[in-house]
Amino acid sequence: MESSKKQLSTQRRRLLKTGALVAGSAALGYPALVGAQAGTIKIGHLTPMTGFLGALGEYAVQGIKMAAEEINASGGLLGRKLDLITEDSVNPQTASSKAQRMIEGDKVQVLMGEINSASALTISQVAARNKTLFMSIGARSDALRGKNCNRYTFHVDIPVTVMVNAAGEALLREGYVKGKKIFALTSDYLFGHDLSRQAKRFFTANGGTVVADELVPTDLADFSPLLLKIRQARPDLIATNLAGNQVTNFVKQYSEFGLQFPVAGFNLNTADAWAAGEGNLGGIWPTVWHHELKTPGTRAFVDKFTKKYGRIPENHAWIEYVSLMMMAQAIRETKSVDTDKLIAYFESEAQFDVLKARKAYFRSWDHQLMQEAYPFTVKPKGQAKHKQDFLLFGEAVPGANEPLEKLAPPKSENQCAM
């Protein structure tokens, strides 16, 4: 049960956000929600707004907010408006307690969001205990879709295995793997450990040797001790399994240090790539979406987002936007917010427009969204038209004539058992 203090905070937060009239009872000591709010469809949204993933969380909030506004402007869902409740997930423990409070106190119909894989795990556990649907939007750990899967959680972003295969195939073609010594840097939390495990598997299977794998705390700001180790090791390739602004900080400091070993990695969001800056970033990386896709859906989304927020959307803005649109499609098609009906709809492998060349669908047995991914590198110096134009994106993988499941873990290698 919440304390009266937490109840007061929750009610004030809701009333300030919606502009509802206050109807209270002095005897209870806190304002009660007006009856009109009972008619809304409540979405509990959690994402990091602070810490090493905070910059990505800002895009996430803007993306899902824009989707909610569009849905409400078109009449809402089932004749009801969406009531989007967004909070900073902060860390796994806080994310868990906030998810529970949203279910019990705010009476949300579904939970959505998150980028941090460790926080997504705790939210998914809360969702399962409360039999509430959770759409995990930006978390990428394989474990969430594997041994830690559950019936109530669906996963939108590409998982670790897809990221490794998408970038790894490009590295292999360019001659950076077979017979090469690889020095790895790994973010020290659930996602980084998963990424490191799959990267080592890929390198070993393709003739590469990982000579070192250094764990990096998520709050590390000074990479100079690790740069000294890299210089002493003299690797053929530096492979980063880092997250959020860790990648930005590393590549900037690496450039300043003057080392010339090739750098690549298996996780780099476009916002972090932009923050690294032209001249600092090189190598080959994977991404789930980018703003230069030549599809009508992406062009329209980029135009609307840029006009609204005054900046180009990166992949977390896009993925939050399309995730709420997928949830809206499920609610319209089932004419319901009933958890079991929504789960059945997603498990039917219904097709969703995710603003790419090919539509996407959730696999029924591990609840992973099957969709295209893209490798990217850096344009030759002098070709960038502006500070966010120096990335060079490759063709979609899998290819147009290949199944979307090609790069994903097959059922035979997945520990998911719902």
Phi, psi and chi 1 to 4 in degrees:
 res  aa     phi    psi   chi1   chi2   chi3   chi4
   1 MET       -  142.8  -65.3  -67.7  -69.4      -
   2 GLU   -77.7  153.0  -68.8  179.2  -35.1      -
   3 SER   -76.5  162.2   67.3      -      -      -
   4 SER   -62.2  -29.1   59.5      -      -      -
   5 LYS   -65.9  -43.1 -178.0  176.6  179.4 -179.3
   6 LYS   -67.2  -37.3  -74.1 -175.6  177.3  178.9
   7 GLN   -61.5  -43.0  -72.3  175.1  -38.4      -
   8 LEU   -60.2  -44.1  175.8   60.4      -      -
   9 SER   -63.1  -43.8  174.9      -      -      -
  10 THR   -62.5  -46.3  -60.4      -      -      -
  11 GLN   -64.5  -42.4  -58.4  -66.5  -12.8      -
  12 ARG   -62.6  -41.6  -78.3  177.8  175.2  166.5
  13 ARG   -60.3  -43.5  169.7  168.5   54.0   87.2
  14 ARG   -66.7  -42.5  -65.2  -62.7  -50.8  -85.6
  15 LEU   -70.1  -38.1  -68.9  172.1      -      -
  16 LEU   -65.0  -38.6  -74.2  171.1      -      -
  17 LYS   -71.5  -40.5  179.8  176.2   68.5   64.3
  18 THR   -93.5  -17.7   61.9      -      -      -
  19 GLY    75.2   20.4      -      -      -      -
  20 ALA   -69.2  152.7      -      -      -      -
  21 LEU   -73.1  143.7  -64.8  175.1      -      -
  22 VAL   -87.2  126.7  175.5      -      -      -
  23 ALA  -127.3  106.4      -      -      -      -
  24 GLY  -122.2  175.3      -      -      -      -
  25 SER  -131.1  118.4  168.8      -      -      -
  26 ALA   -62.0  -31.4      -      -      -      -
  27 ALA   -65.9  -35.1      -      -      -      -
  28 LEU   -79.1  -28.3  -69.7  174.9      -      -
  29 GLY    86.4    5.9      -      -      -      -
  30 TYR  -150.4  154.6   59.9   87.9      -      -
  31 PRO   -72.3  145.0   25.2  -33.7      -      -
  32 ALA   -96.7  151.1      -      -      -      -
  33 LEU   -72.3  143.8  -69.1  174.7      -      -
  34 VAL   -70.4  155.3  -66.5      -      -      -
  35 GLY   -63.0  -25.8      -      -      -      -
  36 ALA   -61.4  -30.0      -      -      -      -
  37 GLN   -65.5  -22.9  -73.9  -65.0  -19.2      -
  38 ALA   -64.7  -19.0      -      -      -      -
  39 GLY   -88.4   -0.4      -      -      -      -
  40 THR   -89.2  159.4   59.8      -      -      -
  41 ILE   -97.4  115.8  -65.4  174.9      -      -
  42 LYS   -96.6  125.1  -59.5  171.6 -173.3  176.3
  43 ILE  -112.8  119.3  -53.0  -69.9      -      -
  44 GLY   -89.1  117.0      -      -      -      -
  45 HIS  -117.7  121.9  179.1 -120.5      -      -
  46 LEU  -121.5  134.4  -70.1  160.3      -      -
  47 THR  -159.3  151.0 -159.4      -      -      -
  48 PRO   -68.6  125.6   22.0  -31.1      -      -
  49 MET  -111.5   -4.3  -58.6 -180.0 -165.1      -
  50 THR  -133.8  174.2   51.8      -      -      -
  51 GLY    79.3 -165.5      -      -      -      -
  52 PHE   -71.5  -11.3   74.0  111.7      -      -
  53 LEU  -109.7    5.9  -63.0  172.3      -      -
  54 GLY   -60.8  -37.7      -      -      -      -
  55 ALA   -64.7  -35.5      -      -      -      -
  56 LEU   -71.2  -36.9  -56.5  179.4      -      -
  57 GLY   -61.4  -32.7      -      -      -      -
  58 GLU   -62.4  -44.0  -70.3  180.0   12.1      -
  59 TYR   -64.0  -40.1  -80.3  100.7      -      -
  60 ALA   -59.3  -45.6      -      -      -      -
  61 VAL   -63.2  -43.4  171.1      -      -      -
  62 GLN   -64.5  -39.8  -69.8  177.6  -25.6      -
  63 GLY   -65.2  -48.1      -      -      -      -
  64 ILE   -72.3  -32.7 -161.4  168.1      -      -
  65 LYS   -64.3  -41.3  179.7 -177.9  176.9 -177.0
  66 MET   -63.9  -40.3 -168.9  170.0   89.4      -
  67 ALA   -63.5  -43.9      -      -      -      -
  68 ALA   -62.2  -41.8      -      -      -      -
  69 GLU   -64.4  -40.3  -70.5  175.3   -6.8      -
  70 GLU   -64.8  -42.9  -71.8 -177.6   15.7      -
  71 ILE   -63.1  -45.6  -68.0  167.4      -      -
  72 ASN   -66.2  -36.5  -77.4  -21.5      -      -
  73 ALA   -66.2  -25.5      -      -      -      -
  74 SER   -92.5    8.4   66.1      -      -      -
  75 GLY   110.8    0.9      -      -      -      -
  76 GLY    79.3 -156.1      -      -      -      -
  77 LEU  -126.2  129.8  -63.0  170.5      -      -
  78 LEU    56.6   31.5  -48.5 -179.1      -      -
  79 GLY    76.8   11.6      -      -      -      -
  80 ARG  -123.7  146.4  -59.6  157.1   66.1 -175.5
  81 LYS   -80.3  152.2  -69.2  -62.6 -179.7   75.7
  82 LEU   -81.7  136.0  -77.1 -173.7      -      -
  83 ASP  -115.6   98.1 -174.6    5.6      -      -
  84 LEU   -90.1  118.7 -178.8   66.4      -      -
  85 ILE  -109.8  109.1  -53.7  165.1      -      -
  86 THR  -110.0  134.0  -66.0      -      -      -
  87 GLU  -139.9  156.0  -69.7 -159.3   24.6      -
  88 ASP   -71.8  120.9 -176.3   -1.2      -      -
  89 SER   -74.6  -23.6   54.4      -      -      -
  90 VAL    66.7  -69.1 -175.6      -      -      -
  91 ASN  -155.5  171.7   56.6   44.9      -      -
  92 PRO   -56.2  -42.8  -28.9   36.7      -      -
  93 GLN   -66.1  -45.7 -177.3  177.5    0.2      -
  94 THR   -65.4  -40.3  -57.2      -      -      -
  95 ALA   -58.8  -42.1      -      -      -      -
  96 SER   -62.9  -47.4  174.2      -      -      -
  97 SER   -67.6  -36.4   62.6      -      -      -
  98 LYS   -70.2  -37.7  -74.2 -172.4  173.5 -177.1
  99 ALA   -62.5  -42.0      -      -      -      -
 100 GLN   -64.4  -40.9 -172.7   67.0   43.0      -
 101 ARG   -66.1  -37.7 -168.3 -179.7   73.3 -147.7
 102 MET   -63.1  -38.5  -76.1  178.4  167.3      -
 103 ILE   -70.7  -47.9  -66.4  169.9      -      -
 104 GLU   -78.9  -45.8  -68.6 -176.1  -10.5      -
 105 GLY   -87.7  -46.8      -      -      -      -
 106 ASP   -86.3  -15.6  -65.5  -47.7      -      -
 107 LYS    59.6   44.8  -53.4  -62.3 -178.5 -175.4
 108 VAL   -69.2  148.5  -61.3      -      -      -
 109 GLN   -81.5  -36.4  -87.7   83.2   19.9      -
 110 VAL  -141.1  159.2  -62.4      -      -      -
 111 LEU  -110.4  142.7  -67.2  168.0      -      -
 112 MET  -142.5  159.9  -62.4 -176.8   68.6      -
 113 GLY   113.9 -157.4      -      -      -      -
 114 GLU    82.1  148.1 -158.8   44.8   63.4      -
 115 ILE  -124.8  -41.0  -60.8  170.5      -      -
 116 ASN   -69.8  122.9 -175.5  -51.3      -      -
 117 SER   -65.6  -36.3  -69.5      -      -      -
 118 ALA   -66.0  -39.2      -      -      -      -
 119 SER   -69.5  -39.4  -65.9      -      -      -
 120 ALA   -60.3  -36.2      -      -      -      -
 121 LEU   -62.4  -45.9  174.9   58.5      -      -
 122 THR   -68.0  -35.9   63.7      -      -      -
 123 ILE   -65.5  -41.7  -62.8  170.3      -      -
 124 SER   -64.3  -32.8   72.0      -      -      -
 125 GLN   -68.4  -40.3  -68.7  167.5  -18.5      -
 126 VAL   -62.9  -43.8  170.1      -      -      -
 127 ALA   -59.9  -44.0      -      -      -      -
 128 ALA   -65.1  -42.4      -      -      -      -
 129 ARG   -63.0  -35.2  -73.9 -163.0  -57.9  -90.6
 130 ASN   -98.2    4.1  -69.6  -87.3      -      -
 131 LYS    52.4   47.2  -62.7 -176.5  178.3 -179.1
 132 THR  -117.2  136.9  -60.4      -      -      -
 133 LEU   -68.7  133.8 -177.8   63.4      -      -
 134 PHE  -126.8  118.5  170.6   42.0      -      -
 135 MET   -96.9  102.3 -175.7  175.7  -82.1      -
 136 SER   -78.7  111.6  176.5      -      -      -
 137 ILE   -90.4  -50.9  -62.5  178.2      -      -
 138 GLY  -114.6    3.7      -      -      -      -
 139 ALA   -83.3  139.8      -      -      -      -
 140 ARG  -119.9   -3.0  -66.8  171.3  169.1  172.7
 141 SER   -59.0  134.0  168.9      -      -      -
 142 ASP   -61.0  -33.2  -83.5  -11.9      -      -
 143 ALA   -61.0  -31.8      -      -      -      -
 144 LEU   -64.6  -31.7  -62.8  174.2      -      -
 145 ARG   -96.8   -4.0  -63.8  103.1  162.3  130.9
 146 GLY  -108.6 -111.7      -      -      -      -
 147 LYS   -63.7  -23.8   63.6 -178.5 -179.8  180.0
 148 ASN  -101.4   16.6  -66.4  -41.6      -      -
 149 CYS   -70.1  157.8   74.4      -      -      -
 150 ASN  -151.7  162.9   68.0   59.6      -      -
 151 ARG   -61.3  -25.7  177.0  173.8 -179.5  -96.5
 152 TYR   -94.4   -1.6  -63.2   91.7      -      -
 153 THR  -115.7  132.3  -59.4      -      -      -
 154 PHE  -119.6  147.1  -71.8   79.7      -      -
 155 HIS  -119.5  125.2  -50.4  -83.1      -      -
 156 VAL   -95.9  -48.3 -177.6      -      -      -
 157 ASP   -68.8  159.1 -148.5  -22.3      -      -
 158 ILE   -67.0  139.9   51.2  175.5      -      -
 159 PRO   -81.1  171.3   29.8  -34.1      -      -
 160 VAL   -51.5  -47.1  158.7      -      -      -
 161 THR   -59.4  -41.1  -62.3      -      -      -
 162 VAL   -65.2  -41.8  171.8      -      -      -
 163 MET   -61.1  -45.4  -66.1  162.8   59.4      -
 164 VAL   -63.9  -45.3  168.9      -      -      -
 165 ASN   -67.6  -37.7  -71.0  -22.3      -      -
 166 ALA   -63.9  -47.5      -      -      -      -
 167 ALA   -79.1  -36.5      -      -      -      -
 168 GLY   -62.0  -41.1      -      -      -      -
 169 GLU   -61.5  -38.4  -69.5  -65.2  -30.5      -
 170 ALA   -67.9  -41.8      -      -      -      -
 171 LEU   -62.5  -39.5  -71.9  169.1      -      -
 172 LEU   -62.9  -44.1 -170.5   60.6      -      -
 173 ARG   -63.2  -33.7  -73.0 -165.4  -58.4  -90.8
 174 GLU   -85.3    1.3  -63.7  -63.0  -38.6      -
 175 GLY    82.0   24.2      -      -      -      -
 176 TYR   -96.2    3.1  -73.7  114.3      -      -
 177 VAL  -118.2  -62.4  178.7      -      -      -
 178 LYS   -59.9  123.2 -170.7  173.8 -178.7  179.5
 179 GLY    74.8   10.5      -      -      -      -
 180 LYS  -104.2  151.2  -56.7  -60.5 -176.5 -178.6
 181 LYS   -93.4  127.2  -63.5 -172.4  -58.3 -179.8
 182 ILE  -118.2  130.0  -63.1  119.0      -      -
 183 PHE  -106.2  119.0 -167.8  107.5      -      -
 184 ALA  -106.5  148.0      -      -      -      -
 185 LEU  -123.0  128.2  -61.3  171.2      -      -
 186 THR  -127.3  127.4  -64.1      -      -      -
 187 SER   -64.8  129.3 -172.8      -      -      -
 188 ASP   -87.0   68.7 -168.9   12.7      -      -
 189 TYR  -159.1 -179.9   78.3  113.0      -      -
 190 LEU   -47.7  -50.2  177.6   64.2      -      -
 191 PHE   -61.6  -48.1  165.6   74.5      -      -
 192 GLY   -60.9  -41.5      -      -      -      -
 193 HIS   -63.5  -42.1  -64.1  173.3      -      -
 194 ASP   -61.6  -44.3  -95.8    9.8      -      -
 195 LEU   -62.8  -44.1 -162.3   56.5      -      -
 196 SER   -61.2  -42.6  172.1      -      -      -
 197 ARG   -60.7  -46.2 -171.4  178.9  -55.4  111.1
 198 GLN   -72.1  -35.2  -70.0  -58.8  -36.1      -
 199 ALA   -64.3  -44.2      -      -      -      -
 200 LYS   -61.5  -40.4  -73.9  176.3 -178.6  175.6
 201 ARG   -60.9  -43.1 -177.7  178.2  179.0 -178.8
 202 PHE   -65.8  -48.0 -179.5   88.3      -      -
 203 PHE   -60.8  -45.1  -73.6  133.7      -      -
 204 THR   -62.9  -42.8  -59.5      -      -      -
 205 ALA   -66.6  -21.4      -      -      -      -
 206 ASN  -114.8   22.9  -69.5  -76.2      -      -
 207 GLY    85.5   12.5      -      -      -      -
 208 GLY   -97.1  162.5      -      -      -      -
 209 THR  -127.0  121.4  -57.6      -      -      -
 210 VAL   -84.7  108.7  178.0      -      -      -
 211 VAL   -87.4  -17.1  -64.3      -      -      -
 212 ALA  -159.6  149.0      -      -      -      -
 213 ASP  -142.7   99.4 -170.9    0.9      -      -
 214 GLU   -91.6  126.8  -63.7  -76.5  -22.0      -
 215 LEU   -78.0  133.5  -68.5  177.7      -      -
 216 VAL  -118.9  118.0 -179.4      -      -      -
 217 PRO   -58.7  146.7  -22.2   32.6      -      -
 218 THR   -65.9  -19.7   57.3      -      -      -
 219 ASP  -102.5   11.4   59.6   -7.9      -      -
 220 LEU   -66.6  131.3 -177.9   71.7      -      -
 221 ALA  -111.2  -27.5      -      -      -      -
 222 ASP  -110.4  111.6 -177.3    7.4      -      -
 223 PHE   -94.1    4.1  -78.3   85.9      -      -
 224 SER   -58.7  -39.4   44.5      -      -      -
 225 PRO   -61.1  -37.0  -24.2   35.9      -      -
 226 LEU   -72.3  -34.1  -68.4  170.7      -      -
 227 LEU   -65.3  -34.4  -67.4  170.5      -      -
 228 LEU   -65.7  -41.1  -70.7  171.8      -      -
 229 LYS   -63.0  -39.8  -71.7 -175.3  178.6 -177.9
 230 ILE   -63.9  -44.6  -68.9  169.7      -      -
 231 ARG   -60.6  -39.3 -174.9  167.9   64.8 -175.6
 232 GLN   -69.9  -35.4  -68.0  168.9   -5.2      -
 233 ALA   -75.4  -26.3      -      -      -      -
 234 ARG    48.1   61.1  -59.1 -173.2   63.0   80.1
 235 PRO   -77.4  166.6   31.6  -36.5      -      -
 236 ASP   -84.3  -23.4  -62.5  -54.2      -      -
 237 LEU  -152.4  138.7  175.8   70.2      -      -
 238 ILE  -102.4  122.2  -58.0  165.9      -      -
 239 ALA  -112.6  120.3      -      -      -      -
 240 THR  -100.4  130.7   75.6      -      -      -
 241 ASN  -113.6   50.5  -54.7  -50.4      -      -
 242 LEU  -100.6  175.8  -57.7  174.7      -      -
 243 ALA  -140.1  152.7      -      -      -      -
 244 GLY    55.7 -139.8      -      -      -      -
 245 ASN   -74.1   -3.1   64.3   13.0      -      -
 246 GLN   -58.1  -43.0  -74.2 -177.0  -46.2      -
 247 VAL   -64.4  -45.0 -168.7      -      -      -
 248 THR   -58.6  -49.0  -57.3      -      -      -
 249 ASN   -62.6  -41.2  -67.6  -22.9      -      -
 250 PHE   -64.9  -50.4  172.1   73.5      -      -
 251 VAL   -67.1  -31.8  -63.7      -      -      -
 252 LYS   -65.5  -47.8  -78.4 -176.6  174.0 -179.5
 253 GLN   -68.4  -34.1  -68.4  177.0   39.2      -
 254 TYR   -62.2  -44.0 -178.7   81.7      -      -
 255 SER   -63.2  -42.6  178.0      -      -      -
 256 GLU   -65.9  -30.8  -67.6  168.9   -1.5      -
 257 PHE   -72.9  -22.0 -149.7   71.2      -      -
 258 GLY    85.1   14.2      -      -      -      -
 259 LEU   -75.6  153.3  -62.0  179.7      -      -
 260 GLN  -117.6    8.3  -61.0  -61.8  -46.2      -
 261 PHE   -71.2  140.8  -51.0  113.3      -      -
 262 PRO   -61.0  141.4  -19.7   31.0      -      -
 263 VAL  -120.4  134.7  178.6      -      -      -
 264 ALA  -146.0  179.7      -      -      -      -
 265 GLY  -171.0  174.1      -      -      -      -
 266 PHE  -113.8    9.4  -60.2  109.7      -      -
 267 ASN  -156.2  117.5  177.9   55.8      -      -
 268 LEU  -158.9  108.1 -178.1   59.1      -      -
 269 ASN   -74.5  149.0  -63.8  -70.9      -      -
 270 THR   -61.5  -32.3   46.8      -      -      -
 271 ALA   -63.3  -39.5      -      -      -      -
 272 ASP   -71.6  -33.3  -64.1  -43.4      -      -
 273 ALA   -65.2  -44.5      -      -      -      -
 274 TRP   -60.1  -40.9  -66.0  -26.5      -      -
 275 ALA   -66.8  -29.9      -      -      -      -
 276 ALA   -65.3  -37.9      -      -      -      -
 277 GLY    90.2  147.4      -      -      -      -
 278 GLU   -61.4  138.7 -175.1 -179.7   16.5      -
 279 GLY    97.6  -22.4      -      -      -      -
 280 ASN  -100.9  -34.2  -66.7  -37.2      -      -
 281 LEU   -94.6  141.9 -172.7   68.6      -      -
 282 GLY  -151.7 -171.2      -      -      -      -
 283 GLY    85.5 -167.2      -      -      -      -
 284 ILE  -122.4  136.5  -63.6  170.0      -      -
 285 TRP  -141.7  163.9  -49.1   80.0      -      -
 286 PRO  -107.7  153.9   35.1  -30.4      -      -
 287 THR  -145.8  159.3 -171.9      -      -      -
 288 VAL   -91.9  -19.7   65.5      -      -      -
 289 TRP  -166.7  156.7  174.9   87.4      -      -
 290 HIS  -150.2  158.1   61.3   87.6      -      -
 291 HIS   -73.6   -8.9   66.2  -77.0      -      -
 292 GLU   -94.2    6.0  -66.7 -177.0    1.2      -
 293 LEU   -58.8  133.9  -77.8  178.2      -      -
 294 LYS   -91.5   56.0  -55.6  -73.1 -168.7  -72.4
 295 THR  -117.9  149.6   66.3      -      -      -
 296 PRO   -57.5  -39.4  -25.2   34.5      -      -
 297 GLY   -63.5  -46.3      -      -      -      -
 298 THR   -66.0  -42.0  -80.8      -      -      -
 299 ARG   -60.7  -42.8  -75.1  171.3  170.9  162.7
 300 ALA   -66.9  -42.1      -      -      -      -
 301 PHE   -62.9  -47.8  168.2   71.1      -      -
 302 VAL   -60.5  -41.9  170.7      -      -      -
 303 ASP   -62.9  -46.8 -177.0   57.6      -      -
 304 LYS   -65.4  -44.2  -72.3 -175.0  -67.5 -174.3
 305 PHE   -65.0  -44.8 -172.5   95.7      -      -
 306 THR   -63.6  -40.5  -55.6      -      -      -
 307 LYS   -66.3  -37.7  -73.2  179.6  178.5  177.5
 308 LYS   -75.0  -43.5 -177.5  175.2  179.2   62.7
 309 TYR  -111.3   -6.6  -64.8  112.9      -      -
 310 GLY    73.0   22.4      -      -      -      -
 311 ARG  -154.7  158.4   60.3  176.6 -179.8  171.7
 312 ILE   -71.6  135.6  -63.7  171.0      -      -
 313 PRO   -73.1  144.2   28.8  -35.5      -      -
 314 GLU  -106.3 -175.2   67.0   92.8   62.5      -
 315 ASN   -64.6  -25.7   48.6  -81.6      -      -
 316 HIS   -76.4  -28.8  -77.5   92.8      -      -
 317 ALA   -66.8  -46.2      -      -      -      -
 318 TRP   -61.8  -47.4  159.6   81.0      -      -
 319 ILE   -69.2  -32.3 -158.0  167.2      -      -
 320 GLU   -70.8  -39.0  -63.9  -90.9  -13.0      -
 321 TYR   -61.6  -52.5  176.9   89.4      -      -
 322 VAL   -69.7  -27.3  -63.6      -      -      -
 323 SER   -65.7  -44.7  -68.3      -      -      -
 324 LEU   -67.3  -34.1 -172.0   53.5      -      -
 325 MET   -66.3  -36.2  -70.3  -57.6 -175.4      -
 326 MET   -66.3  -41.3  -72.8 -168.2  -68.2      -
 327 MET   -63.1  -41.0 -174.9   64.8   71.5      -
 328 ALA   -62.6  -40.8      -      -      -      -
 329 GLN   -60.8  -43.5  176.9  178.4  -38.6      -
 330 ALA   -63.1  -40.9      -      -      -      -
 331 ILE   -66.9  -41.9  -68.4  171.2      -      -
 332 ARG   -63.9  -46.1  -72.4 -168.6 -168.3  101.0
 333 GLU   -68.2  -36.7  -69.2  -63.1  -44.1      -
 334 THR   -88.3  -11.6   61.0      -      -      -
 335 LYS    54.0   40.5  -62.3  179.4  174.4   58.8
 336 SER  -162.0  157.9  174.0      -      -      -
 337 VAL  -113.6   16.9  -70.0      -      -      -
 338 ASP   -66.6  130.0  177.3   78.1      -      -
 339 THR   -57.9  -48.6  -62.2      -      -      -
 340 ASP   -63.0  -37.7  -70.3  -26.6      -      -
 341 LYS   -68.8  -39.4  -70.6 -179.2 -179.6  179.2
 342 LEU   -67.6  -41.6  -67.6  174.9      -      -
 343 ILE   -60.1  -46.1  -71.0  174.1      -      -
 344 ALA   -60.3  -37.9      -      -      -      -
 345 TYR   -66.1  -47.8 -178.7   77.7      -      -
 346 PHE   -63.4  -38.6  -72.4  127.6      -      -
 347 GLU   -72.0  -13.3  -73.2 -175.7  -19.6      -
 348 SER   -74.0   -3.8   73.4      -      -      -
 349 GLU    62.4   38.7  -60.2 -166.8   -6.5      -
 350 ALA   -59.1  150.1      -      -      -      -
 351 GLN   -88.5  141.2  -60.2  -78.3  -54.3      -
 352 PHE  -128.5  137.0  -62.7   96.5      -      -
 353 ASP   -81.1  111.8 -179.0    1.5      -      -
 354 VAL  -109.8   24.8  -68.5      -      -      -
 355 LEU    69.0   20.1  -45.4 -174.6      -      -
 356 LYS  -110.2 -179.9  -61.5 -179.3  179.0 -177.7
 357 ALA   -67.6  -30.3      -      -      -      -
 358 ARG  -118.8  145.6  -60.7  167.2   71.6  178.4
 359 LYS   -74.6  162.0  -69.9 -172.5  175.6 -178.4
 360 ALA  -116.4  164.4      -      -      -      -
 361 TYR  -154.6  154.0   63.2   91.5      -      -
 362 PHE   -87.6  132.0  -72.5   98.3      -      -
 363 ARG   -67.8  139.2  -71.7 -160.9  -62.7 -159.0
 364 SER   -71.2  -28.1   60.3      -      -      -
 365 TRP   -94.2  -21.7   57.0  -90.1      -      -
 366 ASP  -127.9    0.6   67.4  -12.1      -      -
 367 HIS    62.7   28.0  -67.2  179.7      -      -
 368 GLN   -94.0  133.6  172.5   60.4   49.0      -
 369 LEU   -73.8  125.7 -171.0   73.1      -      -
 370 MET   -91.9  122.4  -67.5  -68.7  105.9      -
 371 GLN  -158.8  169.8   60.2  178.3  -47.9      -
 372 GLU   -74.8  154.1  -63.8  167.4  -48.6      -
 373 ALA  -130.1  176.7      -      -      -      -
 374 TYR  -146.5  134.4  -47.3   85.5      -      -
 375 PRO   -84.5  154.3   30.1  -32.2      -      -
 376 PHE  -147.2  156.4   70.9   92.3      -      -
 377 THR  -137.5 -152.9 -175.3      -      -      -
 378 VAL  -120.7  138.9  177.3      -      -      -
 379 LYS   -66.7  153.4  -66.8  178.4 -179.4  177.8
 380 PRO   -56.0  146.1  -24.8   34.1      -      -
 381 LYS   -56.6  134.3 -168.2  172.6 -178.3  179.4
 382 GLY    97.2   -7.0      -      -      -      -
 383 GLN   -91.0  -16.5  -71.6 -169.2    8.5      -
 384 ALA   -68.8  134.8      -      -      -      -
 385 LYS   -87.0  -24.2  -61.2  175.0 -177.2  176.6
 386 HIS  -155.7  179.0   51.8   80.5      -      -
 387 LYS   -68.6  -12.4   65.1  179.5 -178.2  179.5
 388 GLN  -111.7   19.6  -67.8  175.4  -37.9      -
 389 ASP  -113.4   14.0 -174.5   48.9      -      -
 390 PHE   -93.7   -0.2   65.1   91.8      -      -
 391 LEU   -88.5  142.0  -57.4 -179.4      -      -
 392 LEU  -116.8  111.1 -179.2   62.2      -      -
 393 PHE   -93.6  140.5  -61.5   98.6      -      -
 394 GLY   -90.5 -178.7      -      -      -      -
 395 GLU   -71.4  157.4  -65.6  -61.6  -44.1      -
 396 ALA   -62.4  143.4      -      -      -      -
 397 VAL  -126.0  140.0  -69.8      -      -      -
 398 PRO   -60.6  164.9  -19.3   32.4      -      -
 399 GLY   -66.6  166.6      -      -      -      -
 400 ALA   -57.6  -30.2      -      -      -      -
 401 ASN   -99.7   11.2  -63.0  -40.6      -      -
 402 GLU  -110.4  151.4  -63.3  175.6  -44.4      -
 403 PRO   -67.2  145.4   22.6  -32.4      -      -
 404 LEU   -63.4  -20.7  -72.9  174.7      -      -
 405 GLU   -82.8   -0.3  -62.3 -165.7   28.3      -
 406 LYS   -55.7  -42.7  180.0 -178.5  178.1 -178.4
 407 LEU   -92.8   -6.2  -58.3 -178.4      -      -
 408 ALA   -87.9  156.6      -      -      -      -
 409 PRO   -62.9  129.1  -17.5   28.9      -      -
 410 PRO   -73.4  164.1   28.2  -34.9      -      -
 411 LYS   -58.9  -33.5 -167.2  170.6 -174.4  177.6
 412 SER   -66.7  -19.3   60.4      -      -      -
 413 GLU  -110.5    8.0  -63.3  177.4    9.3      -
 414 ASN  -109.5  136.3 -166.7  -57.0      -      -
 415 GLN   -91.0    8.5  -61.2  179.6   50.3      -
 416 CYS   -65.6  128.2  178.9      -      -      -
 417 ALA  -143.9  103.1      -      -      -      -
 418 MET   -85.2      -  -65.1 -172.5 -172.6      -
